[in-house]
Amino acid sequence: MRDKVIACFRALHRARRVVFEGDERALDAARIKINEEFSKNKSETDPEKIQEFIKIAEDAENLLKKTVVQAREKEGGKYELRITKDTVREDNAKLPPEVRNTKPSNKKR
């Protein structure tokens, strides 16, 4: 079971590095949180509880890899999304025809 815990720990850190690549603040915050959670439970000996923690870690890894995207501001208030190969992409909600056919305003607010 120890090997499984270590594998989950490493997998979470790999996911953190991929998802937050280039964002030192997010990388550090995620590293600290992962390390805190594993340290907090390192003395647990109950196999059922350990299995629960493993499941939580695996779910967190999947959530990070599949649903978290980064947006970086480009010039003119436009944003660029950094989507990874693991990001789940679903269809967007359809816009009503009256909204679809309008051109965006270039006015500054």
N, C-alpha and C positions, 0 to 999 in steps of 0.2 A: 504494500500500500504506500510505503514511503516513496517508491519510485514514481507512482502515479501522482502523488502530491508535487514532487519536484518537476515532473513533466508538465503539470498544469501551471505551476509557477513560471516556468520557462516559456510556455505557450502564451501566457498572458503578457509577458514582457515582449515577446516577439510581435504580438498583435499591437501593443502600445507603440512600438517603434515604427511599424508600418503605418498605422492610422494617423499618428501625430507627427510624422516625418516633417522636419523643418520648423516645428513649433516647440521650441525649447521649454517654454512655460508649461505647455500641456504635457510634454514628455516628462518633465520633472514632477508635476502634480500626480500624474498617473503612476509613476515609479514609486513615489512616496506612499500612495494609497494602497497599491498592490503589496508592497513590503509591510505596511502596517497591518493589513488584514491577515497576511500569512503569519506574521510574528505574533499577533494577538492569539492565534489558535495553534501555535506550534506545540504546546504541551498537551493537546487533546489526545486521548488514548482510546476513546469509544469509537469502534469501527463504523458504527452507523452515523455518528456525527461527522466523522472524517469523510465518509462517502457523501454526505450532504454538502460539505464544504467543497468537495471535488466537483459536484454537480453545479454549484453556484459559480465556481471558477470557470468551468466549461461554458456555462451560459453567458457569463460576462465576456469571455473571449469571443464567442459567436456574435454577441450583441455589438461589441466594438468593431469587429471585422465587417459585419454586414450592414450596420445602420448608421455608423458615425462617418460623416464627411466633413471636410474642412472647406471653408469659404475664405478666399483671400481677396481683399479689395484691390481692384485695378483702377486705372485712371477713370475719371468721370463718374465715380460712384457705382461702377459696375463691379460685379463679383465673379470670381472664377472658382468653380467647385473642383476639389481634388477627389476624384472618385477612384477607388482601387478595384482590382479584379474581383474582389469578394463582395463589393457593395451590392446590395439587393436593389434592383431598379424595378419599380412598378409603374403602371400607367398613372399619369396625373389625372386629376378630375377635369372633366371637359368644361370649357368656358361657354357661357351663353353666347349666341351669335352676335348680340349687340356689343359685347366686349371684345370678341375675337376680331371684329372688323374695324376696330378703331386703331389709329396710329398713336404711339406714345408721344406725350408732350415733351418738348425740350425745354420747357419753362423751369426755371429754378424757383424753388419754394422758399 
